[in-house]
Amino acid sequence: MAIGLLARHPAVTSRWWAVTKLTITERRAARDSLPPKLRALVPDPDHDAVHALAGSMAKPVMRGHMTGSQAYAALAIEAAKLPDPDALLEAAWQTLRNHVRWRRKIGDDVRRQLADTIKPLIARQAPKNAILAEAHGVNGATGFHLTEGEVNDHAAATVWDALPDAPRKRRYGP
């Protein structure tokens, strides 16, 4: 009986407040109105807000717009507003690190896709603007995980790597 009630209760579903568009105060009130056994199963909306902040800071940290120390300080300020800030800060910091690792892995995958896509264009000696357009198209199709400069640099490096080696007896100068 308890399992069936638990499975049907809307508060038990993951991130139920994201669907219902409740404010943090309304989320907190809804969580506090649950029986104690159910309340333990529903994540604290304040904690989720700190973890969401950690996830949103991953892109600026990865791109170098924000240092790790600045991100840690921002997380510490938000965690200090809540009870048990030490455990929450440690978990939020781990969340930030996981998001940075995830974004780096996706960036590596996009770079691999870029190289695989533009190598046939290089072999056909396509013009530079066609190669760059295709590279930016791949980046856009994957969700713009790389900046414009990173795409340009990676395309240039791929073209450079695809060039044939110079003849061994080539002489420079007179």
N, C-alpha and C positions, 0 to 999 in steps of 0.2 A: 504494500500500500504506500509506504513512504517513498519507495523508489519511483512509482508512477507519479505521485504528486511532485516529487523533485524534478522529474524529467519534463513535466508540463509547465513548471513554474517559469515565467518569463525572465526572472532575475538570474536564473542559473545559466542561461545561454551566454555564450562568449560575447562580450562587448554589447550587451543588450541596449545600453544607453546610446550607443552610436546610431542605432537604427531609430530610436524614439526621439532623438534630438533634445534630450533633457539637459538642463544646466547642471553644474556641479552640485549646487545646493539641492536640486530636485533628485539627483542621483544619490546623494548622501542620505536624504530623507527616505527614498525608496529602499535603499539597502538597510537602513536602520529599522524600518518597519517589518522586516522579515523576521521569522523565528530564528533563534540563535543557531540552530543546526544549518539552516539555509544561508544565514549571513556569513558563515565561515566559508562557504563555497563561492561566494560572489566577490570578485576583486574590489578592493577599495578604489573608488573613482579618483581620489587624490593621488594614490600611487600610480594609477594609470596615466594621470596628467604628467607626472614627473617622467615616467617612462616614455611618453609621447614626446616630451621635450628632448629627452636623450636621443630618440630616433631622429628628430628633426635637425639636430645639430651634427649628425654624421656627415652630411654632404659638405657643409662649410669646413669641418675639421679635415675631411679627406682632401679637399681642394686647397687647403692652406689659408683660407680666409679667417680661420679661428684656430688658436692653438689648443692643445689638449688641456692646458692649465686654465684657459678661459672657459672652456666647456665644463670642466670640473667645478670651477667656481660658480657658474650659473646653476649647475645641478645642486651644489651644496646650498645655495641660497634658497632654492625651491624646496629642497628636502628639509631644511631647518624650520620651515613653517609648519611641518607636520610632526606628529608624534613618532618616536623611534627613528630619528633622521639617519643614524649611523647605518642601520641595516638597509634602509631605503636608498641611501647614497651609494652604498656598495653595489646594490642590485642595478641601480640606474647607470652607474659607471660601466658595469658589465654589459648592459644593454647598448650603451653608446659604442663600446668596443666591438660588439657583435655586428652592429649596423655598419661600422666603418669597414670591418672585414668583408661583410656581404657586398658593400658597394665597390670595394677593390676587386673582388672576384668578378662582379658583373662588368666592371671596367675592363678587366683582362679578357673576358669573354667577348665583349664588343670589339676590342682591338683585334682579336683573332678573327672575328667575322669580317672586320674591315679588310684585313689582309687577304682573306680568302675571296672576298668579293672583287677587290681591285687588281689582283694578280692577273686575271685574264685580260683586263683592260690594258695593263702594262705590256703584256705579251703582244697585244694587237697594236701597240704604240698609239693608244688613244691620247687625245690632247689633255693637258693638265687640268683644264676646267671640267672636263668630263669625269676624270678620275676623282677630283675633289667633290663634284656633285654627287657621284655615287657613294663616296665615303660619308658625306653628310646625310645622304638618304638612309644609309644603314644605321647611322647614329640616331637619326630621328625615329626610325622604325623600332628601335629598341628602347626608346624613352629618353633620349638625350642624356645618357649617363656620362658622356665626355663633353668637355667644353669645345668651342670652335677651334681654339688654338691646339688642343690635344689632338683633334681629328686631323688638322692640317699637318702637324708634326709627324703623326703616325703614318699618314699617307706619304709624306716626303721620305720618311725612313724606309717605307716599304718599296718605293720606287728606287731609292738608292741601293737597297739590298738586291733588287732584281736586275740591276745593271750588270753587263758582262765585265769580267776582269780586263784590265788593260793588257796589251801584249807585253811580254816580258822584255823584249829588246827595245822598247820605246825609249828614245832619247829626248831629254828636255834641254833646251838651250842650244847654243851654236856648236 
